[in-house]
Amino acid sequence: MVMTSRRQPADLRPTPETASRPLPSTARELFDALPQLPGLRTEVINGSLIVSPVGTPEHARIAMRLYAALLPLMEEKDWDGFSGNVDVCMDGSREPVEPDFVLAPADCPRWGTRELLSSGLIMVAEIVSPGSVIDDRERKPDLYAMGLIPVMLLIDPVATPATVTVFSDPKGGEYQTVSRVAVGSELRLPAPVDFTLDTSIFEKALKRT
């Protein structure tokens, strides 16, 4: 199922054709009007447009370790994994976000051509960086729960010691179940993922950070 999205590359400089058009009045409308911004990530979180740099190579290395660990499961289930290169449209608010990792069925419904609808996803993951601590730890779990994403994984190399947390069972805009381990331990990712993640896969990447 493909739904309509207004996001497309655009030039925000006024032209004779655009000068009479109303300016964006919401963060979502501004997001839709923005051109593609190479090297930057644009999201709408709690009604605010957030523009931030894309992750560092160390950040990407952690995401790819997660992708590699889940690849056999993706092959078995015919699921798709995306490492920070797709937008997710939150059901209800229509706020667009870009998780660091997305696990989705091959037929996940979309909002337009780029944005996957949150309620069709299997799992999202975020990797905390010094500039994203509040958003990743405090705001995004509730945002993803409101979007009915069954499982959220939070990899936190900023914490001391580094931790990995899994949130599940979203109800009423909150995840009801939270499990956390220090990096190096096993962590059970509940259904629909149903997978035991050995978080020691992140240790080598963290030593390089």
N, C-alpha and C positions, 0 to 999 in steps of 0.2 A: 504494500500500500504506500503510495507516494502522496504526501500532502504539500500544500503550497508554502513556499518560503520566499520572502522578499529579498534575501541576502544575495547580492551580486556585486562584482567589482564596480566601483563608482568613483567619480572625481567630484570632491566636495566643493570645488571652486564654482562660484555662480556662473551660469551661462545664460544667454537670452531665453533658452528653453526652460531652465530650472529656476531662474530668479523669482518667479511668481509662485513656486511650489512652497507649501508650508515646511518649516524646519522640523526635524525630528523632535517629538515631544516626550518620548520615553527612551529608556536605555536600550530596549529591544529595537526600537525604530532607528536609533543611532547606530547600533551594531549592524543592522541590515544595510544602512547607508554607507558604511565604511568600505573603502577599497581593501583588497588584500594587503596585509602589512607583514612583509617578510621579516623573520627574526623576532616577531612579537606575537604574543598570545592574547586574544581578546575574548572576554567572558562577561556575562552579566550575573552578578551574585547579589541576591537580596535587593534587586532593583538598581544596583550601581554597576556601571560599566568599568571593568577592570582590564587594564592593558599592562602586560608584564613581559619581560624577556623570556624567550624559550629557554628550556633547561640547559645546563652545562653538559659536557661529555660524560662527566661522572653521573649525573642525573639520568642521562639516556642509557648508560651502562646498566644501572639498576633495573630500568624498565625492560631492557633486553634480556636480562637474567630471568625476570619473571616470565617474559614471553617464551623463552626457551624451556623453562620448567613446565609450562602449561601446553606446549606444542603437542606432545603425545595425546593429551586429553582433547585438544582442539581437532586433531586428526580423527580421533575415535568418534567424536560427537558431531563432526562436520560444523564446528563453530569457527567464527572469525575472531582474530585478535588484532587490535590496533594499538600501536604505541605512540600516543600523543599526536595523531595525525587525522583525527576526525572530531567534529563537534557533536555534542549531545544536546538535544532539545528536551527540556524538562516538561513533562506532561503537566498541564494545568497552567503554570506560570509562563510557559514558552521561553523561559530564560535559557540562553545558550551557554554551555560550558565545554571545556576541553580537558577531559581527564588525562592523566599520564598514561593510562592503559585502559582499554575497553575490551570486554569479552562479550560477544554477541552471537546469536544464531545467524545463519546465512540469510534468512528471510526477515531480519529485524525491520519493522516498519520505520519509515523515515518522515522527517519534516523537510520537504524539498529534496534536493539531490545530495546534500552533504551531511545533514544533521540526522543522527539516529535518535529515535524516540526513546526516552528513558525507560518507559514501562516495558519495552521489548527487550531490554538488555539482560544479561546474566550477571555481570559483575563489572564494577569500575575500580580502578586503583589510583591512588595519589601518592606521590613521593614528596615528602616535606623538604623544602629548602628554607634557608634563613628568611627569605622575603615572603614566604607563603605560610608561615606557621599558623597564624590566626585563621586564615581561610581554610587550610587543609584540616587542621585539628578541630576547629569549632564550628565553622559555617557549612562546610561541604557535607559532613555526615547528615545533618538535618536536611540540607537541600536534596541530597540523593535519596534519603528516606521519603521525602515528600514526592519525589519523582518515581517512587515505587521500584527502585532498583534493588533486587533481592539481596545483593552482597556488595559491600564496599571494603576494599583492602587499603590500609594506610601504612606505608613504609616510611619510617621516621628516623633517618640518619642524623637528625639534629638533636634528638633526645640522647640523654646519657644514662644508661647505655642505649644504643640504637634499638628500636623496637619495631615490631610488626603487629598491627591490630586488625582484626576482622570484625566488621559490623554486619548484622543480619536481622531478619524478621522485622521489616519496616511496618510500623503501624502508627497512625496519627501524627505523621511527620517526624517520627523518631525511630531509630533502630532499637529494638527491645533486647537484643543480645549482643554483647561485646566481649571479645576474647583477645588478650594481648600476651605476647611473648617477647623475650629478648632475642635479638638476631642471633641465630645459631641453633635455635630450638625448632621443633616441628609445630606446625599450626594447622589445625583442621579447618578447611574452607567448607562451610555447610552447603546443603542443597540450595540451588540447583547445580552448584559447582561440584560439590561432593569429591573433594580432593585434599590430600594431605601435603602441605607445602613444607619442604625442608628449607627453612630460612637461612641456613648456612650458605646457600648459594649467593647471598648478598655480601658475605664477609670480605671476599677478595675485592669486590667493587668498593666497599667502604674503606678499605685500607688505602686505596688509591685516591680517595676523596680528600 
